[in-house]
Amino acid sequence: MNIEQIYTGCLAQGSYYIESKGEIAIIDPLREIEPYLKRAKSNNATIKYIFETHFHADFVSGHISLSKATGAPIVFGPNATTSFNAIIAKDLQEFKLGDVSIVVLHTPGHTLESTTYLLRDKNGKDHTIFTGDTLFLGDVGRPDLAQKAANMTKEDLAGILYDSLRTKIMPLADDVIVYPAHGAGSACGKNMMKETVDTLGNQKKMNYALRSDMTKEEFIKEVTDGLLPPPKYFPLNVKMNKEGYDDIDVVQDRGTTPLSPKTFEAIANDTNAIVLDVRHQSDFIKEHIPRSIFIGLDGSFAPWVGALIADVKQPILLVAPEGREKEAVTRLSRVGFDNTVGVLEGGIDAWKKKGKEVDSLRSIPAEEAKEEIALKKAPVFDVRKVGEYQSEHLVDAKSTPLSFLNDYLAEFPSTETFYVHCAGGYRSVIAASILKSRGIHNLVDIAGGFAAMRNAEMNITKYVCPSTL
C-alpha cells in the first residue's frame, strides 16, 4: 500500500494518491490531471476510483476530467447531487482497492454531503482517514458555506458537524492517521496548523473542537465565532464542481493566446476585461499598464484572485513574466477563472516599444516613510487581516483589510497623500493597484511592510498574542 499526499501550497490544498496491488484511488484531485495519469502509467497501475469528500468551494476539482480520461467512476458521499454520472455512496459503503478497502463515513456539517474516507489495511485495521473539510489539523470546517442551498443556519450545520465528529471520527483509534483537505492559509477554516498530517490521538489532545467534555452548545459557539464572510467566488466554484467545466487543456490553449500590444489594448478598451499583472511586485512598482491590477504569481495568487475579482466569468488579459504564462492560466483555472482571453506578447517591453502609456507606483523605504508621515501628519492604511492589525499595528493607522478593500474606498483621501502597507509588501501593492485602477493615485507604498516599519522603529502598539484577543 502506498499513500501520497500531493500538496499545493498556493491553495493550501491536499489531494491524495493511494495505490494497492496495481489499483489506484485519487481523493480530491487537482484540476490538472496529467500528474495522476503519468504516475499511474509509470507504476503500471490503473486508476479505479475518484473520491470527492464534498463539493469544494475554494477550488475546482479535477474529478470530471480525470474520470473522462480514465473511465474511473466518481464517488461522492450521501446527499450529493450532480449533473454528471457519479456513484452516490451510502454511509459505511466499502470500496475494495487491491489489498485494502476504503469505507464511506458520512460526516455532514461543513456541507450536507461532506464525507470522510476511512482506509483499512489488508488486515482490516483502521489506518488512515481522509477527512476533507470535516476535520482539519487544529480546526474543523466552517459550517456557513452550505446554509443558503440547504436553507439552514450556520448554527444548524455546526450542530450536525458536532454529531458527525463524535459519532464517526472521535471513536476511531488514536493511531489512525489524519489527512485533511486543507492546511494553514485556507479560507475553509479559521485556525489550521501548518502541518499537513497528524495522528487522530494528537488531534484529540490539541484540537479545540475535539474536546471530550465539550457540549454541543459550546461547540456551536466556538466554531461559528469569528467567521469572516466567505470569498464571493466560493458558490461559483461549487456550481462548477457540481455541473462541470471545460478541460484544462482547452482553458490553457485559450488563455495563453499571444496578443500584440495593439490587439491587447483594443480588447482592454472595447470589453470589460481586467488587465491582470502577475509579475513580481517590484516589477509592477517600476512600470505597469495604467489601471491594471497586480496580483503576483509569487504569493497566494489564486486565493487573492478569487477574493478580489470574485466573478469567475470575468474576462482577464494577462501581463505575465516570460515563460510563466501557462502557469498563470493554470493557477487561475484552479479557482474557476477560465475566461483568460490572452497574454500580452513580449510583455511590458513590447508595450513600451509601441509607445504605449505606462504608470508606476511610488514605493519608499520605511525609514523615509517614517519621516514623511511625521512631517505631513499623513494618514496610514493597514491592509493586513483584522487579526494581524489587532495583534500589533502602527499607532493611528486605520485597518482596511485587503479582502474587503472595496468596502473601505470612501475612507481613502481624494487629494491628501496617504500611505499603505501590509506585512511584507505583497498585499499592499495589490491594494495600491486596485486603488489606482479606481482613480486614486495620491498614495505611497511602504516597501517591506510592517516588518520594515518595526525595524525602522516606527511608533507601534504593544504586541498582543492573537490567541488572547
Beta strands, then each sheet from edge to edge (+ up, - down):
strand 1: 2-8
strand 2: 13-20
strand 3: 23-27
strand 4: 46-51
strand 5: 74-76
strand 6: 87-88
strand 7: 94-97
strand 8: 100-106
strand 9: 115-120
strand 10: 126-132
strand 11: 177-180
strand 12: 198-199
strand 13: 258-259
strand 14: 274-277
strand 15: 293-294
strand 16: 316-319
strand 17: 340-344
strand 18: 363-364
strand 19: 380-382
strand 20: 398-399
strand 21: 418-421
strand 22: 443-446
sheet 1: 1+ 2- 3+ 4+ 5+ 6+
sheet 2: 7+ 8- 9+ 10- 11- 12+
sheet 3: 13+ 17+ 16+ 14+ 15+
sheet 4: 18+ 22+ 21+ 19+ 20+
end
